[in-house]
Amino acid sequence: MATRPRFKVLTASDIVPGASNFDTTIWLSKNSVPKSAAPDVVGAFRFICNISHSNHDDPIVYPGEPGKAHLHGYFGNSGTDAYSTYETLRARGDGSCQGGALNRSAYWKPELLDGAGQIVREDHVVVYYKRRPSSDPRCAIEGKACVGIPPGLRTIFGTNYSTAADPSPHVAFRCNGPSGDDSKHPYLGPAAANCAPGNKILATVHTPRCWDGTNLDSPDHQSHLAYQRRDDGRTGKYFCPSTHPYIIPEVTLTFVWPVLPGDEPTEWRFSSDIVAGKPAGATFHSDYMEAWDPAARLAWEGACLDKLLNCSDGNLGDGRKLKRPPGFTFQQRSRKKPVHRPDASLPTV
């Protein structure tokens, strides 16, 4: 058996963002500048994605080892596989999110399975970047400064699927719709228990806001980032730990699964739940590899976030908007597909 490559810490000095290798204007259209997000204190940039493909790869946990991971569903860069790096993501691949090839960052999460050997495909994914403007005085109080997403950043966030000892406070499930109570739950089971057809199951997970200022990855793929902590003893406000003083945009992902007639959502499990032998949703997490077109990223950071705007539907906040890719849909049909496992010697999920 081949020796697994030794983990090498990736730092900000290893990444040199280059110009895009295509005409970026084909993914942009004119649009009005959105209104201020005030009285909210954070600027917002939102866009919509479809899932592009599934495989058993994980370029963060098992780089260069195809088929080694539990089953993942990918969105963003449609070419993401076990060999993906910042450089390959930037160089090639279509996009399943608004902005297409401008938006080549890779996102993935464990696939949802219906208990009968089929993937339950979500209708769409809402991606939401937010942060205080860099000029906000609280940036220097909660940390050292508010900065942009570090090019090449990679991380895993949500519940640690390898341990899943406790539900993550950064993951929530709910049943949303005419008869759903919309209450937040740490696991999928309680949200699915009374989620009748006509409603939707939503799963939300978000990244930490605090960065150490140097590393783009870490051996556990989490320690280079940290969640803000509440200063209970003094002000009651949130701050970044001194080891992670830079405040970066928080990324929130919301996945939307409709409940249709004939569905049995109480039988649904994520692939990582099955591998870990845990309750439904107890291992839910997501992965992220940044690979934005630099000019597009700087546009929404500089306008939507730093000017405290409420940017939705791919609006860059500067009079331009990210186009939706061909075939984009808010309603995925057909919704279920069988799990394909090419190597029978490896785990099925």
ZAKEKOL-704069 format. One record per residue (C-alpha): residue in three letters; x negated, y negated, z negated; residue number from 1. Coordinates in steps of 0.5 Angstrom, whole numbers, plus 500, padded with zeros to 3 digits. Layout:
["ALA", [X, Y, Z], NUM]
...
//
This chain:
["MET", [500, 500, 500], 1]
["ALA", [497, 493, 502], 2]
["THR", [495, 489, 496], 3]
["ARG", [500, 483, 495], 4]
["PRO", [497, 476, 496], 5]
["ARG", [494, 473, 490], 6]
["PHE", [498, 467, 488], 7]
["LYS", [495, 460, 490], 8]
["VAL", [498, 454, 487], 9]
["LEU", [500, 449, 492], 10]
["THR", [499, 441, 491], 11]
["ALA", [501, 435, 494], 12]
["SER", [494, 434, 497], 13]
["ASP", [495, 440, 501], 14]
["ILE", [501, 437, 505], 15]
["VAL", [500, 432, 511], 16]
["PRO", [507, 431, 514], 17]
["GLY", [506, 430, 521], 18]
["ALA", [510, 427, 527], 19]
["SER", [516, 431, 529], 20]
["ASN", [515, 435, 535], 21]
["PHE", [522, 433, 539], 22]
["ASP", [526, 427, 540], 23]
["THR", [529, 425, 534], 24]
["THR", [534, 421, 536], 25]
["ILE", [539, 426, 539], 26]
["TRP", [541, 428, 532], 27]
["LEU", [543, 421, 530], 28]
["SER", [549, 417, 532], 29]
["LYS", [551, 410, 530], 30]
["ASN", [555, 409, 523], 31]
["SER", [557, 404, 518], 32]
["VAL", [553, 402, 512], 33]
["PRO", [557, 405, 506], 34]
["LYS", [559, 402, 500], 35]
["SER", [555, 401, 493], 36]
["ALA", [555, 407, 489], 37]
["ALA", [556, 402, 483], 38]
["PRO", [558, 403, 477], 39]
["ASP", [555, 409, 478], 40]
["VAL", [547, 408, 476], 41]
["VAL", [545, 413, 482], 42]
["GLY", [545, 413, 489], 43]
["ALA", [548, 419, 493], 44]
["PHE", [546, 422, 500], 45]
["ARG", [551, 428, 502], 46]
["PHE", [551, 433, 508], 47]
["ILE", [554, 439, 509], 48]
["CYS", [551, 446, 512], 49]
["ASN", [554, 452, 514], 50]
["ILE", [550, 459, 513], 51]
["SER", [545, 461, 518], 52]
["HIS", [543, 468, 517], 53]
["SER", [542, 473, 512], 54]
["ASN", [536, 478, 511], 55]
["HIS", [532, 481, 505], 56]
["ASP", [526, 476, 505], 57]
["ASP", [524, 471, 500], 58]
["PRO", [518, 466, 503], 59]
["ILE", [517, 464, 496], 60]
["VAL", [517, 470, 491], 61]
["TYR", [515, 475, 497], 62]
["PRO", [511, 471, 502], 63]
["GLY", [509, 475, 508], 64]
["GLU", [513, 481, 505], 65]
["PRO", [519, 482, 510], 66]
["GLY", [525, 486, 507], 67]
["LYS", [522, 486, 499], 68]
["ALA", [527, 482, 496], 69]
["HIS", [535, 482, 495], 70]
["LEU", [539, 480, 500], 71]
["HIS", [539, 472, 501], 72]
["GLY", [544, 468, 505], 73]
["TYR", [540, 462, 509], 74]
["PHE", [542, 455, 511], 75]
["GLY", [538, 449, 513], 76]
["ASN", [532, 452, 518], 77]
["SER", [535, 458, 522], 78]
["GLY", [528, 461, 523], 79]
["THR", [527, 462, 515], 80]
["ASP", [524, 469, 514], 81]
["ALA", [518, 472, 509], 82]
["TYR", [513, 468, 513], 83]
["SER", [516, 461, 513], 84]
["THR", [511, 455, 510], 85]
["TYR", [512, 448, 510], 86]
["GLU", [508, 448, 517], 87]
["THR", [512, 453, 520], 88]
["LEU", [519, 450, 518], 89]
["ARG", [517, 443, 520], 90]
["ALA", [514, 446, 527], 91]
["ARG", [520, 450, 529], 92]
["GLY", [527, 453, 528], 93]
["ASP", [534, 450, 529], 94]
["GLY", [538, 447, 523], 95]
["SER", [545, 449, 520], 96]
["CYS", [546, 443, 516], 97]
["GLN", [548, 436, 519], 98]
["GLY", [542, 433, 522], 99]
["GLY", [540, 440, 526], 100]
["ALA", [532, 440, 527], 101]
["LEU", [531, 433, 523], 102]
["ASN", [534, 437, 517], 103]
["ARG", [529, 443, 517], 104]
["SER", [528, 444, 510], 105]
["ALA", [530, 451, 508], 106]
["TYR", [535, 453, 502], 107]
["TRP", [537, 460, 500], 108]
["LYS", [541, 464, 495], 109]
["PRO", [543, 471, 494], 110]
["GLU", [549, 473, 498], 111]
["LEU", [556, 475, 495], 112]
["LEU", [558, 482, 496], 113]
["ASP", [566, 484, 496], 114]
["GLY", [564, 491, 493], 115]
["ALA", [566, 495, 499], 116]
["GLY", [559, 493, 503], 117]
["GLN", [561, 487, 506], 118]
["ILE", [558, 480, 505], 119]
["VAL", [563, 474, 503], 120]
["ARG", [561, 468, 507], 121]
["GLU", [562, 462, 504], 122]
["ASP", [566, 456, 509], 123]
["HIS", [561, 451, 508], 124]
["VAL", [555, 448, 503], 125]
["VAL", [555, 441, 500], 126]
["VAL", [548, 439, 499], 127]
["TYR", [548, 432, 494], 128]
["TYR", [541, 429, 493], 129]
["LYS", [542, 423, 488], 130]
["ARG", [537, 419, 484], 131]
["ARG", [536, 412, 480], 132]
["PRO", [534, 407, 485], 133]
["SER", [526, 406, 484], 134]
["SER", [527, 399, 482], 135]
["ASP", [531, 401, 476], 136]
["PRO", [528, 399, 469], 137]
["ARG", [530, 406, 466], 138]
["CYS", [525, 409, 471], 139]
["ALA", [519, 407, 467], 140]
["ILE", [523, 409, 460], 141]
["GLU", [526, 416, 462], 142]
["GLY", [519, 417, 466], 143]
["LYS", [513, 414, 469], 144]
["ALA", [517, 412, 476], 145]
["CYS", [522, 414, 480], 146]
["VAL", [519, 417, 487], 147]
["GLY", [521, 421, 493], 148]
["ILE", [522, 428, 494], 149]
["PRO", [515, 431, 495], 150]
["PRO", [513, 433, 502], 151]
["GLY", [513, 441, 502], 152]
["LEU", [516, 442, 495], 153]
["ARG", [518, 449, 493], 154]
["THR", [522, 452, 487], 155]
["ILE", [527, 457, 485], 156]
["PHE", [533, 454, 480], 157]
["GLY", [539, 456, 477], 158]
["THR", [539, 463, 472], 159]
["ASN", [532, 467, 472], 160]
["TYR", [535, 473, 476], 161]
["SER", [529, 477, 473], 162]
["THR", [531, 476, 466], 163]
["ALA", [538, 473, 466], 164]
["ALA", [538, 473, 458], 165]
["ASP", [543, 467, 458], 166]
["PRO", [547, 463, 463], 167]
["SER", [544, 457, 466], 168]
["PRO", [547, 451, 463], 169]
["HIS", [545, 448, 471], 170]
["VAL", [550, 453, 474], 171]
["ALA", [558, 453, 474], 172]
["PHE", [563, 457, 477], 173]
["ARG", [570, 454, 478], 174]
["CYS", [577, 456, 481], 175]
["ASN", [579, 450, 485], 176]
["GLY", [586, 449, 489], 177]
["PRO", [594, 449, 488], 178]
["SER", [594, 454, 482], 179]
["GLY", [587, 454, 480], 180]
["ASP", [585, 451, 473], 181]
["ASP", [578, 448, 476], 182]
["SER", [575, 449, 469], 183]
["LYS", [568, 451, 469], 184]
["HIS", [565, 457, 467], 185]
["PRO", [558, 460, 466], 186]
["TYR", [559, 466, 470], 187]
["LEU", [563, 468, 476], 188]
["GLY", [568, 473, 473], 189]
["PRO", [572, 468, 469], 190]
["ALA", [573, 464, 475], 191]
["ALA", [575, 469, 479], 192]
["ALA", [580, 473, 474], 193]
["ASN", [586, 469, 476], 194]
["CYS", [584, 466, 483], 195]
["ALA", [590, 467, 487], 196]
["PRO", [590, 467, 495], 197]
["GLY", [590, 460, 497], 198]
["ASN", [585, 457, 492], 199]
["LYS", [577, 457, 493], 200]
["ILE", [572, 459, 488], 201]
["LEU", [566, 454, 488], 202]
["ALA", [559, 455, 485], 203]
["THR", [555, 449, 483], 204]
["VAL", [547, 449, 482], 205]
["HIS", [542, 444, 481], 206]
["THR", [535, 442, 481], 207]
["PRO", [531, 439, 475], 208]
["ARG", [529, 432, 476], 209]
["CYS", [522, 431, 473], 210]
["TRP", [516, 433, 477], 211]
["ASP", [509, 434, 474], 212]
["GLY", [506, 429, 480], 213]
["THR", [501, 434, 483], 214]
["ASN", [504, 441, 484], 215]
["LEU", [509, 443, 489], 216]
["ASP", [509, 450, 487], 217]
["SER", [507, 454, 480], 218]
["PRO", [506, 462, 479], 219]
["ASP", [514, 462, 476], 220]
["HIS", [516, 457, 482], 221]
["GLN", [519, 453, 476], 222]
["SER", [514, 450, 471], 223]
["HIS", [512, 445, 476], 224]
["LEU", [519, 442, 475], 225]
["ALA", [523, 440, 469], 226]
["TYR", [530, 438, 467], 227]
["GLN", [531, 432, 463], 228]
["ARG", [532, 433, 455], 229]
["ARG", [536, 429, 451], 230]
["ASP", [533, 424, 446], 231]
["ASP", [537, 426, 440], 232]
["GLY", [533, 423, 435], 233]
["ARG", [533, 416, 437], 234]
["THR", [537, 413, 443], 235]
["GLY", [541, 420, 445], 236]
["LYS", [539, 418, 452], 237]
["TYR", [535, 423, 457], 238]
["PHE", [528, 423, 459], 239]
["CYS", [523, 427, 462], 240]
["PRO", [517, 431, 458], 241]
["SER", [510, 427, 458], 242]
["THR", [508, 433, 462], 243]
["HIS", [513, 432, 468], 244]
["PRO", [513, 424, 468], 245]
["TYR", [516, 423, 475], 246]
["ILE", [523, 423, 477], 247]
["ILE", [525, 426, 484], 248]
["PRO", [532, 426, 487], 249]
["GLU", [536, 432, 484], 250]
["VAL", [539, 437, 489], 251]
["THR", [546, 439, 487], 252]
["LEU", [548, 445, 492], 253]
["THR", [556, 447, 492], 254]
["PHE", [558, 453, 495], 255]
["VAL", [565, 454, 497], 256]
["TRP", [569, 461, 498], 257]
["PRO", [576, 461, 500], 258]
["VAL", [580, 467, 497], 259]
["LEU", [585, 470, 502], 260]
["PRO", [590, 475, 502], 261]
["GLY", [587, 482, 501], 262]
["ASP", [581, 479, 497], 263]
["GLU", [579, 482, 490], 264]
["PRO", [575, 476, 487], 265]
["THR", [574, 480, 481], 266]
["GLU", [570, 485, 485], 267]
["TRP", [565, 480, 488], 268]
["ARG", [558, 480, 486], 269]
["PHE", [552, 477, 488], 270]
["SER", [546, 481, 491], 271]
["SER", [542, 479, 485], 272]
["ASP", [547, 481, 480], 273]
["ILE", [547, 488, 483], 274]
["VAL", [540, 489, 483], 275]
["ALA", [539, 486, 476], 276]
["GLY", [545, 490, 473], 277]
["LYS", [548, 484, 470], 278]
["PRO", [555, 481, 470], 279]
["ALA", [558, 477, 476], 280]
["GLY", [554, 471, 477], 281]
["ALA", [550, 472, 471], 282]
["THR", [544, 471, 476], 283]
["PHE", [546, 466, 480], 284]
["HIS", [540, 462, 483], 285]
["SER", [538, 458, 489], 286]
["ASP", [531, 457, 493], 287]
["TYR", [529, 451, 496], 288]
["MET", [523, 449, 501], 289]
["GLU", [522, 442, 503], 290]
["ALA", [521, 441, 510], 291]
["TRP", [525, 434, 512], 292]
["ASP", [523, 430, 518], 293]
["PRO", [519, 425, 514], 294]
["ALA", [522, 419, 518], 295]
["ALA", [529, 421, 516], 296]
["ARG", [528, 423, 509], 297]
["LEU", [524, 416, 508], 298]
["ALA", [531, 413, 511], 299]
["TRP", [536, 416, 506], 300]
["GLU", [531, 415, 500], 301]
["GLY", [530, 408, 502], 302]
["ALA", [537, 406, 503], 303]
["CYS", [542, 411, 500], 304]
["LEU", [538, 412, 493], 305]
["ASP", [534, 406, 493], 306]
["LYS", [539, 401, 495], 307]
["LEU", [545, 405, 490], 308]
["LEU", [549, 407, 496], 309]
["ASN", [554, 412, 496], 310]
["CYS", [552, 416, 503], 311]
["SER", [557, 422, 505], 312]
["ASP", [557, 426, 511], 313]
["GLY", [550, 425, 513], 314]
["ASN", [550, 418, 513], 315]
["LEU", [543, 415, 512], 316]
["GLY", [545, 408, 509], 317]
["ASP", [542, 404, 515], 318]
["GLY", [547, 404, 520], 319]
["ARG", [545, 411, 523], 320]
["LYS", [548, 418, 521], 321]
["LEU", [546, 425, 522], 322]
["LYS", [550, 429, 527], 323]
["ARG", [553, 436, 526], 324]
["PRO", [550, 442, 529], 325]
["PRO", [553, 445, 535], 326]
["GLY", [559, 450, 532], 327]
["PHE", [559, 447, 525], 328]
["THR", [565, 449, 522], 329]
["PHE", [569, 447, 515], 330]
["GLN", [572, 454, 515], 331]
["GLN", [568, 460, 517], 332]
["ARG", [572, 466, 521], 333]
["SER", [571, 472, 521], 334]
["ARG", [569, 471, 514], 335]
["LYS", [566, 478, 512], 336]
["LYS", [560, 482, 515], 337]
["PRO", [557, 488, 513], 338]
["VAL", [551, 489, 510], 339]
["HIS", [545, 491, 514], 340]
["ARG", [539, 494, 511], 341]
["PRO", [534, 496, 516], 342]
["ASP", [529, 500, 512], 343]
["ALA", [533, 505, 508], 344]
["SER", [527, 506, 503], 345]
["LEU", [528, 499, 500], 346]
["PRO", [534, 497, 495], 347]
["THR", [540, 496, 499], 348]
["VAL", [542, 489, 496], 349]
//
